Amino acid sequence: MLPLSEQTDVAVASIVNVTGTFVRILGVRWIGSAFSEPILAFNGWIGDHRLVLTALTFGITFLLIARSARRGRGPIETPAELAEELAADEPGVDEQ
């Protein structure tokens, strides 16, 4: 059994924990209600412009892949390439 002072500490910590959780939940609900309109408006804008955003995403991805290919690197590094790069960054580490 815990001594009285430790029992009091546990009780106080529990009360503070429950109170903090309750206040945090109220804060999240308040922030959610305050920002629901802008979030819904932005969501609607994304829905209205989804084709343009998709084309833009594909275009940016294509440009990045083309730039990597022009520099002589593949778009995705192999695990061996990553290991070599990491080994080069860490001096004194021998390869296994």
C-alpha positions as CSV (number, residue, x, y, z in Angstrom):
1,M,0.0,0.0,0.0
2,L,1.2,3.5,-0.8
3,P,1.9,6.0,2.0
4,L,-0.6,8.8,2.4
5,S,1.5,11.4,0.6
6,E,2.0,9.2,-2.4
7,Q,-1.7,8.4,-2.5
8,T,-2.5,12.1,-2.4
9,D,0.0,12.7,-5.2
10,V,-1.6,10.0,-7.3
11,A,-5.1,11.5,-6.7
12,V,-4.0,15.0,-7.6
13,A,-2.2,13.8,-10.7
14,S,-5.3,11.9,-11.8
15,I,-7.6,14.9,-11.2
16,V,-5.2,17.2,-13.1
17,N,-4.9,14.6,-15.9
18,V,-8.7,14.2,-16.3
19,T,-9.2,18.0,-16.2
20,G,-6.5,18.6,-18.8
21,T,-8.0,16.0,-21.1
22,F,-11.5,17.6,-20.7
23,V,-10.0,21.1,-21.4
24,R,-8.1,19.7,-24.4
25,I,-11.3,18.1,-25.9
26,L,-13.2,21.4,-25.4
27,G,-10.4,23.3,-27.1
28,V,-10.3,21.0,-30.1
29,R,-14.1,21.3,-30.5
30,W,-13.9,25.1,-30.3
31,I,-11.1,25.3,-32.9
32,G,-13.0,22.8,-35.1
33,S,-16.1,24.9,-35.0
34,A,-14.2,28.2,-35.5
35,F,-12.3,26.8,-38.6
36,S,-15.0,24.6,-40.1
37,E,-16.2,27.2,-42.7
38,P,-12.7,27.9,-44.1
39,I,-11.9,24.2,-44.2
40,L,-15.1,23.3,-46.0
41,A,-14.6,26.2,-48.4
42,F,-11.1,25.0,-49.2
43,N,-12.3,21.4,-49.6
44,G,-15.0,22.7,-52.0
45,W,-12.3,24.6,-54.0
46,I,-10.2,21.4,-54.3
47,G,-13.3,19.5,-55.5
48,D,-14.1,22.2,-58.1
49,H,-10.5,22.2,-59.4
50,R,-9.5,18.6,-59.0
51,L,-8.7,18.1,-62.7
52,V,-6.4,21.1,-62.9
53,L,-4.7,20.1,-59.6
54,T,-4.2,16.5,-60.9
55,A,-2.7,17.8,-64.2
56,L,-0.5,20.2,-62.2
57,T,0.7,17.3,-59.9
58,F,1.5,15.1,-62.9
59,G,3.3,17.9,-64.6
60,I,5.5,18.7,-61.6
61,T,6.2,15.0,-61.1
62,F,7.2,14.6,-64.7
63,L,9.5,17.7,-64.5
64,L,11.3,16.3,-61.4
65,I,11.7,12.9,-63.0
66,A,13.1,14.4,-66.2
67,R,15.5,16.6,-64.3
68,S,16.8,13.6,-62.4
69,A,17.2,11.6,-65.6
70,R,19.1,14.4,-67.2
71,R,21.5,14.5,-64.3
72,G,22.2,10.8,-64.8
73,R,20.3,9.6,-61.8
74,G,17.2,7.5,-61.7
75,P,14.1,8.9,-60.1
76,I,14.3,6.3,-57.3
77,E,17.5,5.3,-55.7
78,T,18.2,1.6,-55.1
79,P,18.9,0.4,-51.6
80,A,22.6,-0.2,-52.6
81,E,22.8,3.5,-53.8
82,L,21.3,4.7,-50.5
83,A,23.7,2.5,-48.5
84,E,26.7,3.9,-50.4
85,E,25.5,7.5,-49.9
86,L,25.0,6.9,-46.1
87,A,28.4,5.3,-45.8
88,A,30.0,8.2,-47.6
89,D,28.3,10.6,-45.1
90,E,29.7,8.7,-42.0
91,P,33.5,8.8,-41.9
92,G,35.1,5.8,-40.3
93,V,32.3,3.4,-40.9
94,D,33.5,0.2,-42.7
95,E,31.2,-1.4,-45.2
96,Q,30.1,-4.9,-44.4
